[in-house]
Amino acid sequence: MSSDNMSPVNPLPPVVTALFLVIIGIEAVLQLGARGILGGADAVGWRLEAVQRYAFSGEIFDWMVANGRWPAEHVIRLLSYALIHVSFTQALFAGVMVLALGKMVGEVFSQLAVLAVFVLSAVTGALAYGLLVDSRVPLIGAFPGAYGLIGAFTYLLWLRLGQLGETQTRAFSLIGFLMGIQLVFGLLFGSQPDWVADIGGFVSGFTLSVFVIPGGWRRMRDRLRHR
């Protein structure tokens, strides 16, 4: 293909587009059901039913840990919660974050790596919520997975700043800004414990990036040999 036919804008990685479409698609179905356009009268309660069946519950998680039993219909909650949202606004905001950050991370990572970061960060966020938070409020929303992509982006920026000989702590400006906003909103409107899941997702995304970035395993092996 000649350079004349090349687009000046890199296309979205298909896996990122797919994640966005799944998030918005599920929300669209719930919205149509709530308005009686889809599914008839029973569809009005689809969102509540989805929360009851697929949201991550700290109480259910504690029960599984205490009894050593891990039913599939409850284990799936570690990930399925990330596809359910409180409202269209929340789903759209989370979807846009996934699009923007997934595009930037996907320009360096493979599609499988981008998906792994999102999925494992969502799972880690749920585990952090279940282990560190004592709350009956269920966890829903794609934000822990999106924060995992923020962690991956932060790692890429951290590497770039190191190559340029600049202060690498600047790479954490974005997560610091977002946490600052959450703190302000918490002080003004009351704090929600789901920020613990967001931080868990961020740490997971940053850590995973060390290994899934192209050449990551080789780089880690060389460091261990030098030690």
Buried (B, 14 or more C-beta within 10 A) or exposed (E): EEEEEEEEEEEBBEBBBBBBEBBBBBBBBBBBBBEEEBBEEEBEEBBEEBBEEBBBBBEBBEEBEEEEEEEEEBEEBBBBBBBBBEEBEBBBBBBBBBBBBBBBBBEBBBBEBBBBBBBBBBBBBBBBBBEBBEBEEBBBBBBBBBBBBBBBBBBBBBBEBEEEEEEBEEBBEBBEEBBEEBEEEEEEEEEBBBBBBBBBBBBBBBBBBBEBBEEBEEBEEEEEEEE
